């Protein structure tokens, strides 16, 4: 990212969702803390933002205490602390989350990613020539941008972020739809693997993408049986008589993808 913009942009990983479609896994931990490969989805999101050298924030509602504990446990390898914006009464949505961050933003624009999405996009390139005034969206869907297009990341100028209120609302309804209609929304297309881990099927696919199709075994897991295209969460166990195929073993639960 251009040096002139470094202090003018902060980062937000959206992590407040309930993850209902990812149950029963999200009965054990919030969706952003579900592991893909060797780290959680939230960690992947924070890494993509931290590479830019900007201040970072995370919003949380469902499983907020688990997310707080996870952030507290992270090694302080970055110079930039992660600001946690807890939404205690209700989840505020993508626009309401920005409204709650206004005092922290303090005049800066905002780079937003979803903490439930596995992606390897070049956010530095996405931000590098941003003018700080225009709404910009990074999509992995071929242009033109439509309501059905994927959203990998988005840039929100302070002039718009400063108008958003901390109440349940969405960026599409309050910002993107109007900007698209006015012709002022800039969409950037970058093809590449982007997986919204909203279902167990897509969550398993993200892990297989990370591993190249091999089963993924979390730290401290004990695997005595056989695995085929499966994920074993940290600390979980697979007994000698078991052969898991297209499955996720998460503590006491096993979820099969068919």
C-alpha positions as CSV (number, residue, x, y, z in Angstrom):
1,X,0.0,0.0,0.0
2,X,1.2,3.5,-0.8
3,X,2.9,5.1,2.2
4,X,0.6,8.1,1.9
5,X,-2.4,6.0,2.6
6,X,-1.0,3.9,5.4
7,X,-2.2,6.2,8.2
8,X,-5.5,7.0,6.5
9,X,-7.0,3.4,6.4
10,X,-7.8,1.0,9.1
11,X,-8.9,-2.7,8.8
12,X,-12.0,-4.5,10.0
13,X,-12.7,-8.2,10.1
14,X,-16.4,-8.8,10.4
15,X,-16.9,-11.6,13.0
16,X,-20.3,-11.1,14.6
17,X,-22.4,-13.6,12.7
18,X,-24.2,-16.5,14.3
19,X,-23.1,-19.2,11.8
20,X,-26.4,-21.0,11.8
21,X,-25.8,-22.8,8.6
22,X,-22.5,-24.2,9.9
23,X,-24.1,-25.9,12.8
24,X,-23.4,-28.1,14.7
25,X,-19.8,-26.9,14.4
26,X,-20.7,-23.4,15.6
27,X,-22.3,-24.9,18.7
28,X,-18.7,-25.6,19.8
29,X,-17.1,-22.3,18.7
30,X,-18.1,-19.2,16.7
31,X,-17.7,-19.5,12.9
32,X,-14.6,-17.1,12.7
33,X,-12.8,-19.5,15.1
34,X,-13.3,-22.6,13.0
35,X,-9.9,-23.7,11.7
36,X,-8.9,-23.9,8.1
37,X,-5.6,-25.5,7.8
38,X,-3.2,-24.4,10.5
39,X,-5.2,-21.4,11.8
40,X,-8.7,-20.1,12.3
41,X,-10.7,-18.2,9.7
42,X,-10.3,-15.1,11.8
43,X,-6.5,-15.5,11.9
44,X,-6.5,-15.7,8.1
45,X,-8.5,-12.5,7.8
46,X,-6.3,-10.7,10.3
47,X,-3.2,-11.8,8.5
48,X,-4.4,-10.5,5.2
49,X,-5.0,-7.1,6.8
50,X,-1.9,-7.0,8.9
51,X,0.3,-7.5,5.9
52,X,-0.7,-3.9,5.0
53,X,0.7,-2.5,8.2
54,X,-2.6,-0.9,9.3
55,X,-4.5,-0.7,12.6
56,X,-6.9,-3.7,12.9
57,X,-10.3,-4.2,14.4
58,X,-12.7,-7.1,14.9
59,X,-16.4,-6.9,15.7
60,X,-18.1,-9.6,17.7
61,X,-21.5,-10.6,19.0
62,X,-22.1,-14.4,18.9
63,X,-19.3,-16.0,20.9
64,X,-17.8,-12.7,21.7
65,X,-16.0,-13.9,24.8
66,X,-14.4,-16.8,22.9
67,X,-13.2,-14.3,20.3
68,X,-11.9,-12.0,23.0
69,X,-10.0,-14.9,24.5
70,X,-8.6,-16.0,21.2
71,X,-7.4,-12.5,20.4
72,X,-5.8,-12.3,23.8
73,X,-3.9,-15.5,23.1
74,X,-2.4,-14.4,19.8
75,X,1.3,-13.7,19.8
76,X,2.1,-10.0,19.6
77,X,4.1,-10.4,16.4
78,X,2.4,-7.3,14.9
79,X,3.0,-3.8,16.0
80,X,-0.7,-3.1,15.6
81,X,-3.0,-4.1,18.4
82,X,-6.4,-5.5,17.4
83,X,-9.3,-3.4,18.6
84,X,-12.3,-5.6,19.6
85,X,-15.7,-3.9,19.1
86,X,-18.3,-6.0,21.0
87,X,-21.9,-5.7,20.1
88,X,-23.6,-6.9,23.3
89,X,-27.3,-6.4,22.7
90,X,-27.6,-7.6,19.1
91,X,-25.5,-8.1,16.0
92,X,-25.3,-4.8,14.1
93,X,-24.7,-6.0,10.6
94,X,-22.1,-4.8,8.2
95,X,-23.0,-1.2,8.2
96,X,-23.9,-1.0,11.9
97,X,-20.6,-2.5,12.8
98,X,-18.9,0.4,11.0
99,X,-21.1,2.9,12.9
100,X,-20.0,1.5,16.2
101,X,-16.4,2.0,15.1
102,X,-16.7,5.7,14.3
103,X,-14.8,7.0,17.4
104,X,-12.0,4.5,16.8
105,X,-11.8,5.2,13.1
106,X,-11.3,8.9,13.8
107,X,-11.3,10.2,10.3
108,X,-9.8,7.1,8.6
109,X,-11.2,5.1,5.7
110,X,-11.9,1.4,6.3
111,X,-10.8,-1.8,4.6
112,X,-13.4,-4.5,5.4
113,X,-13.1,-8.3,5.1
114,X,-15.3,-11.1,6.3
115,X,-13.9,-13.3,9.0
116,X,-15.8,-16.4,7.7
117,X,-14.3,-16.3,4.2
118,X,-11.1,-18.1,3.1
119,X,-9.3,-16.1,0.5
120,X,-5.7,-15.3,-0.6
121,X,-6.3,-12.1,-2.5
122,X,-3.7,-9.4,-2.8
123,X,-5.2,-6.7,-0.6
124,X,-2.1,-4.5,-0.9
125,X,-2.7,-4.1,-4.6
126,X,-6.4,-3.5,-4.0
127,X,-5.7,-0.6,-1.7
128,X,-2.5,0.8,-3.3
129,X,-4.1,3.3,-5.7
130,X,-7.3,4.0,-3.9
131,X,-8.2,7.7,-3.8
132,X,-9.7,7.6,-0.4
133,X,-13.0,9.0,-1.6
134,X,-14.7,6.3,-3.7
135,X,-16.5,3.1,-2.6
136,X,-14.4,0.2,-3.9
137,X,-15.2,-3.5,-3.9
138,X,-12.9,-6.5,-4.6
139,X,-14.8,-9.3,-6.2
140,X,-13.9,-12.8,-7.4
141,X,-17.0,-12.7,-9.7
142,X,-16.6,-11.5,-13.3
143,X,-17.7,-7.9,-13.8
144,X,-20.0,-6.1,-13.8
145,X,-20.7,-6.1,-10.1
146,X,-24.2,-7.1,-9.2
147,X,-26.0,-7.9,-5.9
148,X,-25.1,-11.6,-6.6
149,X,-21.4,-10.9,-6.9
150,X,-19.0,-12.2,-4.3
151,X,-17.4,-9.6,-2.0
152,X,-13.8,-10.4,-1.0
153,X,-13.1,-7.0,0.5
154,X,-14.4,-3.5,0.4
155,X,-13.0,0.0,1.0
156,X,-15.2,2.6,2.6
157,X,-14.2,6.3,2.7
158,X,-14.5,8.2,6.0
159,X,-17.0,10.6,4.5
160,X,-19.4,7.7,4.2
161,X,-18.3,5.7,7.3
162,X,-18.9,8.8,9.4
163,X,-22.6,8.8,8.4
164,X,-23.4,5.3,9.5
165,X,-25.1,4.6,12.8
166,X,-24.5,1.7,15.3
167,X,-27.9,0.0,14.6
168,X,-28.6,-3.2,12.7
169,X,-28.1,-2.4,9.0
170,X,-26.2,-3.6,6.0
171,X,-23.6,-2.0,3.6
172,X,-25.5,-3.1,0.6
173,X,-28.7,-1.4,1.7
174,X,-27.1,1.8,2.9
175,X,-24.1,2.3,0.7
176,X,-23.4,-0.1,-2.1
177,X,-26.8,-0.1,-3.8
178,X,-26.9,3.7,-4.0
179,X,-23.2,3.9,-5.2
180,X,-23.9,1.3,-7.8
181,X,-27.0,3.2,-9.1
182,X,-25.0,6.4,-9.2
183,X,-22.1,4.9,-11.1
184,X,-19.7,5.8,-8.3
185,X,-19.0,2.3,-7.0
186,X,-15.6,1.0,-8.3
187,X,-15.5,-2.8,-8.6
188,X,-12.1,-4.6,-9.0
189,X,-12.1,-8.1,-10.3
190,X,-9.5,-10.6,-9.1
191,X,-10.1,-14.2,-10.0
192,X,-8.9,-16.7,-7.4
193,X,-10.0,-19.1,-4.7
194,X,-12.5,-17.4,-2.4
195,X,-14.7,-19.7,-0.3
196,X,-17.5,-18.4,2.0
197,X,-17.4,-21.0,4.8
198,X,-21.1,-20.6,5.5
199,X,-21.9,-24.3,5.2
200,X,-20.1,-27.5,6.3
201,X,-19.6,-28.5,2.6
202,X,-17.9,-25.2,1.8
203,X,-15.9,-25.3,5.0
204,X,-14.6,-28.7,4.1
205,X,-13.8,-27.4,0.6
206,X,-11.7,-24.6,2.1
207,X,-9.7,-27.0,4.1
208,X,-9.1,-29.2,1.1
209,X,-8.0,-26.1,-0.9
210,X,-5.5,-25.2,1.8
211,X,-4.1,-28.8,2.0
212,X,-4.2,-29.7,-1.7
213,X,-6.8,-32.4,-1.1
214,X,-5.1,-34.1,1.9
215,X,-6.9,-34.5,5.2
216,X,-6.2,-31.8,7.8
217,X,-5.2,-32.7,11.4
218,X,-5.3,-30.0,14.0
219,X,-2.7,-29.5,16.7
220,X,-2.9,-32.0,19.5
221,X,-5.4,-34.3,17.6
222,X,-5.0,-38.0,18.0
223,X,-5.7,-40.0,14.8
224,X,-5.5,-43.7,15.2
225,X,-7.9,-44.6,12.4
226,X,-8.0,-43.6,8.7
227,X,-8.9,-40.3,7.1
228,X,-10.0,-39.4,3.5
229,X,-10.6,-35.8,2.7
230,X,-11.5,-35.0,6.3
231,X,-10.7,-32.4,8.9
232,X,-9.9,-33.3,12.5
233,X,-10.1,-30.3,14.9
234,X,-7.3,-29.6,17.4
235,X,-7.5,-31.9,20.4
236,X,-10.0,-34.2,18.8
237,X,-9.6,-38.0,18.5
238,X,-10.2,-40.6,15.8
239,X,-10.3,-44.2,17.1
240,X,-8.5,-47.1,15.4
241,X,-11.7,-48.6,14.0
242,X,-12.8,-45.4,12.3
243,X,-12.4,-44.4,8.7
244,X,-13.7,-40.8,8.2
245,X,-14.5,-39.9,4.6
246,X,-15.5,-36.3,3.7
247,X,-16.1,-35.5,7.3
248,X,-15.3,-33.0,10.1
249,X,-14.4,-34.4,13.5
250,X,-14.8,-31.6,16.0
251,X,-14.5,-32.7,19.6
252,X,-17.4,-35.1,20.3
253,X,-19.2,-34.3,17.0
254,X,-18.7,-35.7,13.6
255,X,-20.3,-34.0,10.6
256,X,-20.3,-35.8,7.2
257,X,-20.6,-34.0,3.9
258,X,-22.6,-35.9,1.3
